[in-house]
């Protein structure tokens, strides 16, 4: 089992914000600067937790996105504003794949992801082999 908490302000930029341009008649996908910064931030924090060996079978991934409290929200209250949870997850799982937590994020057979307002911002991650 891999379990850790990264005390950071979670990025609000998501994988959905990739851009496309046409070069010589072909689509060229690229990351705008804010997405690139969000990816680098996640990669830097996640790199401290890379397992010695890649996971090679089905896993359950539990993620709790804890955003800093604003506008009178309460600690532990579910966050129902942007960013969309599924888009945040995609960026996170791509980073975990790039760092070698597993060969491919298709190994995530069970996913529990939630986002909250929290006194202590960060991202909690627990990955269990099934």
ZAMARGU-4260 file (C-alpha; in steps of 0.2 Angstrom, whole numbers, plus 5000, padded with zeros to 4 digits):
<rodrens>
0) 5000/5000/5000 | 5006/5018/4996 | 4998/5031/5007 | 5003/5050/5009 | 4997/5067/5011
5) 5005/5082/5001 | 5002/5098/5010 | 5000/5110/4995 | 4986/5120/4988 | 4979/5109/4974
10) 4981/5116/4957 | 4965/5122/4949 | 4971/5120/4932 | 4966/5103/4924 | 4970/5092/4910
15) 4955/5098/4900 | 4964/5115/4898 | 4976/5108/4885 | 4976/5118/4869 | 4977/5114/4850
20) 4985/5123/4836 | 4986/5118/4818 | 5004/5117/4811 | 5007/5112/4793 | 4989/5107/4792
25) 4990/5095/4807 | 4984/5097/4824 | 4997/5100/4837 | 4992/5098/4856 | 5001/5108/4869
30) 5000/5113/4887 | 4998/5132/4891 | 5009/5139/4904 | 4997/5137/4919 | 4994/5119/4915
35) 5013/5116/4913 | 5015/5124/4930 | 5002/5113/4938 | 5010/5097/4931 | 5027/5103/4937
40) 5020/5106/4955 | 5012/5089/4956 | 5027/5080/4949 | 5038/5089/4961 | 5028/5084/4976
45) 5023/5066/4970 | 5041/5062/4966 | 5045/5060/4984 | 5033/5045/4985 | 5037/5035/4970
50) 5038/5016/4974 | 5054/5006/4972 | 5045/4995/4959 | 5030/4999/4948 | 5013/4992/4953
55) 5009/4979/4940 | 4991/4974/4944 | 4974/4981/4948 | 4974/4994/4961 | 4961/5005/4971
60) 4965/5023/4972 | 4958/5034/4985 | 4961/5053/4983 | 4955/5067/4994 | 4957/5085/4986
65) 4958/5097/5000 | 4956/5115/4995 | 4959/5131/5006 | 4943/5137/5014 | 4935/5153/5006
70) 4919/5162/5007 | 4913/5155/5023 | 4914/5137/5019 | 4917/5124/5033 | 4931/5112/5036
75) 4926/5095/5028 | 4912/5102/5018 | 4911/5095/5000 | 4918/5107/4987 | 4905/5109/4972
80) 4914/5122/4962 | 4927/5121/4949 | 4939/5112/4945 | 4929/5097/4940 | 4935/5082/4949
85) 4937/5071/4934 | 4948/5083/4925 | 4959/5085/4941 | 4960/5066/4942 | 4966/5064/4924
90) 4981/5076/4927 | 4985/5068/4944 | 4985/5050/4936 | 4995/5055/4921 | 5008/5062/4933
95) 5008/5046/4943 | 5011/5036/4927 | 5025/5047/4921 | 5034/5045/4938 | 5032/5026/4937
100) 5020/5022/4951 | 5013/5010/4938 | 5015/5005/4920 | 4998/5013/4915 | 4984/5021/4924
105) 4972/5008/4917 | 4978/4998/4932 | 4966/5009/4942 | 4951/4997/4943 | 4943/5006/4958
110) 4943/5025/4961 | 4937/5035/4975 | 4939/5053/4973 | 4932/5068/4983 | 4935/5086/4985
115) 4933/5096/5001 | 4936/5113/5008 | 4949/5111/5022 | 4958/5120/5035 | 4974/5111/5029
120) 4975/5111/5010 | 4983/5097/5001 | 4980/5080/4992 | 4978/5064/5001 | 4982/5048/4991
125) 4981/5030/4995 | 4984/5016/4982 | 4981/4998/4987 | 4984/4983/4977 | 4968/4973/4974
</rodrens>
